[in-house]
């Protein structure tokens, strides 16, 4: 069991480290951090805009992180806030162009990362990963059973 835990933990940590490095490299073009890529790609799915709480729920980030990231994106002219406090945030034309570029690069990276996997293996992997995430979410809320 410990070996399985170590393999899982180390694989997740390595995937995260590599993904953040790749995202960071891609976002340098915009003088942004890798974490901004997530916000751009999410906002791209909501052209009419979404509220910050909705963005936090989708991105699994807290409000302070989202507010910080959005302030930077707004300063760069990539997002606009509409409706004041409690309003929505949406991509500008420049933000849409940046998000499209990021999405294109993400598609390439995801495709390359899954090289050698069949469609069936990929589907099984995502089902397993989602089940593990769901189970860990429950454990983090309820604690580890005795």
FENDA-V731408 format. One record per pair of residues at least 24 apart in sequence whose ideal C-beta (glycine too) atoms are under 10 Angstrom apart, sorted by the first residue. I is the first residue (numbers start at 1). J is the second residue. If there is no record, write none. Layout:
i->(I,I)
j->(J,J)
//
This chain:
i->(8,12,12,15,18,18,19,19,19,19,22,22,22,22,22,23,23,23,23,25,26,26,26,26,26,27,27,27,29,29,29,29,30,30,30,30,30,30,30,30,31,31,32,32,32,32,32,32,32,33,33,35,35,35,35,35,35,36,36,36,36,36,36,36,36,37,37,37,37,37,37,38,38,38,39,39,39,39,39,39,39,39,39,39,39,39,39,40,40,40,40,40,40,40,40,40,40,40,40,40,40,41,41,41,41,41,42,42,43,43,43,43,43,43,43,43,43,43,43,44,44,44,44,44,44,44,44,44,45,45,45,46,46,46,46,47,47,47,48,48,48,49,49,49,49,49,49,49,49,49,49,50,50,50,51,51,51,51,51,52,52,52,52,52,52,53,54,54,55,55,60,73)
j->(132,129,132,113,109,113,106,109,110,113,105,106,109,112,113,102,105,106,109,105,101,102,105,106,109,98,102,105,98,101,102,105,73,76,78,94,95,98,101,102,72,76,69,72,73,76,78,98,102,69,72,59,61,65,68,69,72,69,70,72,73,76,78,98,102,98,99,102,103,105,106,69,102,106,65,66,69,70,72,73,78,79,89,91,95,99,102,69,73,78,79,91,95,96,98,99,100,101,102,103,106,99,100,102,103,106,91,99,70,73,78,79,88,89,90,91,95,96,99,90,91,95,96,98,99,100,102,103,91,99,103,88,89,90,91,90,91,96,82,88,90,79,80,81,82,83,87,88,89,90,91,88,89,90,83,86,87,88,89,81,85,86,87,88,89,86,88,89,88,89,137,98)
//
